[in-house]
Structure formats: structure tokens, C-alpha cells
């Protein structure tokens, strides 16, 4: 028997499990099931498939609507209820009474939170008849099935990065796969453009979430091991984590996936980020080993970082120059990685941990989060290392080189200008006053003007003048370009 007889597309989350469940539920003597999943995980789509099959089998059913009396629906008809978690106590009691009758058809779908007593009673009673259908995180095979059904081609490398960035959270993975375009990957292997599109949608969901949930997501995005003592009680924290998971913003363990974390960093106002950093850096400061010569500089770096000065914090971490085996090495790696992530360079953030491999359990989790966000979850297991930690000047010159090479191609990719603009910003942040044939800001402005991006050109030069890029000797050059 074909479960998709009307040509509709099955929900892709746990596809094989869901397809088996559709036929089992619809063809049983008294169709009964409890379907549970996070926001936009495919619950409503699965119910639609089941009702389509019930109709094909000429099995009578009633879809629950406001005003429907569960008691008035004959046991021989299947009562289908979506969004059970939104119903009040009175309606839950009515449906709960029907659940007690094993001969009464009843199929319901719900989020895992909120979970009042009436909903829990229905859940437990229906599970006595059949295991709950759990629409969980997206697996690689589920994603491949989704792409096949929708006629989308996604390379293996791109799929790995999408699943790593979204953590397999159903709605995020779905949206990423639907927005993905292989043509954008040629010059954007980190999928930064795709991440920006997802970040806008995540920011919207956060803006509509209640204040306590938003605060929790912000805290764990700044630091996955943040002290949540500012939340009133352990039970309140547990409830907020369950709510965040049900909303598709957190994993079940309360951790944010990389794209949610980057969305928080990108969309939260600077003053709010400073407040959040202050909450988390107080815990970090207590971890500094003052027996090490790097301690004073690292303490300054944490203080500066908590106030939102990324460039100042980066300079202090680089100045500390900790030797291998320093007791503060893990903390320095955490801070350097956080700074690069907030600068919008996840690949460099990942390299920070390659330069300082960590054995500390908490830092290991942070490292895994960063590697996954950069699209290289296997890096944590490889334990490979690079010659030295990335520096602000070093990354600025890397981006400068990449932008220059791209800009002289016959058809320069869009990433050429963005690399040069970012190189200019980081070159200014490095405070380098060394000799250079041409300032990154001047090159970036020239490429921008050639592309017709006059406002971008002016903004790059204005920022460089304000930041005193290159030092005193470079100022006249910047001012000449500015007047042009």
C-alpha cells in the first residue's frame, strides 16, 4: 500500500519512521497515536498524510476545531487533533476521556512543551496502545530523501556543513536546504550568505519569544557553559530549556546550535552583548591561574571583551603569548575563538583551537561547537594543530591576499569585495603601522568603486580614517582618497 496516494510529500524528519507510522496508524482497527515534535518539525504534515490515507480507505474521521465537543464524536470516527499543547484544561479533559476508551479512534499531535497534567495523561494512555511517533532531529539520510523528493542537488560537503550548522533541528535544516544554491558555494565555502538568511529568521523568532527564554538563549550563545544563576530556580531553568527545545531554538540538552549562536551575536545590540558578557566573564575570571605570567594580560582581555571591545581584547590575548602547557591556555583559546566568531570568521575561530588543542572538558565542548559551526566537526577528533594561533594582522593579510587574487579574475566573485572590506577592518584593528605598498582600505575602496558600490567605498575609507589605519604615515593617503 502506498502511503502517499494523493501525491503529497511526506514530512522529511525521520522519514522512514514517519512513513511506516502513517500506514500502521491508518490501517489499524481503531487508529490511535500520539505524535510529538518541536516547532515546524512536520507534525501537521504527518497528520495531513494520515487523514489523506483515512479518506482513501473510507475511514470516517473528524478534524478537531474550536468548538468541537470530543464527547459528541462517535468512537467509530477517528478524532484528529493538532496542536494539543495549545488546548485549555477543559478541552484536554474531554480528549483525555476519549483516550481512556481503547475502541475510540484518536490521533493527536503536540509539541513536547508545555506539558500540563491533562496532556501528559493523554500521552501516557495513547502510548499504551502504540509507541509515540517522535519527529526528532534531521538525519543525513532524511536530508538526502528530502533533496531527492524536492529535486534539489546538494553536494556531500555542503550537506555536512548544513547539518553541522543547524544541528539537524528540523525547521532550520529544512529552511537551509530550501535556500541552498550550489552556485553560491563556489566562492563562499563557509556558506556565510546562507547563514545570514537563516540568522534573520532566527532573530525574528527570538524577538517574538518571551523575555526569559530569549535571555536564556542569549546567555548560552555567549557561553554554552554560562552560569544560569540569574534565573530564579533550577526548575525554571529546566522549563526554559524545554521551551527553547520545543521552539526549535535549542537542542534537548539546552545548547544552541552554531547558526543560532551566530544569529544571537549578530542581532543583539552592542550594549546588550556587553551586559551578557559581563554575566559570563565573571565566571571565567575565577578560572584564571595567577601563577602564570600571562594572568594579568588575560584578566585585562576578559574585562575588555566583556565591555564589547573585540579589537582590544584580541590585542591583549595576542600580547600574552602563552607558552604551550600554560595553565591559562584553554581559557585563552576560548576567548580567542569567541572573538573570531563574533567578528564573523568561524573558520579562523576553529583554527584558534587547532593552535591550542585543549583537554579541559568545558573547553572541549566549546571547541566542538566552534568546529561544527565552521563546518568541520571532525576537526575535534583529528587533533591536528597549526603552527601558531591566528593573529588579527595575520588574518587581515590572508583576507587581503584572497580578495586581491579574486579581484583580478576575469569575472571577480562577489566575495572579493567582502574579503577586502573585512581585511581593511581587521588591518585597522591590528594597529599595524608597518610599511605596505597600498593600504587595504584604499584597495577595497577601489574595487568597490569599480563594482559601482560607491557608498561601500566611502564607508571603507571613512572607517579607515576614523581607526587611523596604518598609523600617522598613512593618514595623508587615506585623506586623498577620501576627497576623491
Order of alpha helices (4+ residues) and beta strands (2+ residues): alpha-beta-alpha-beta-beta-alpha-beta-alpha-beta-alpha-alpha-alpha-alpha-alpha-alpha-alpha-alpha-alpha-alpha-alpha-alpha-alpha-alpha-alpha-alpha-alpha-alpha-alpha-alpha
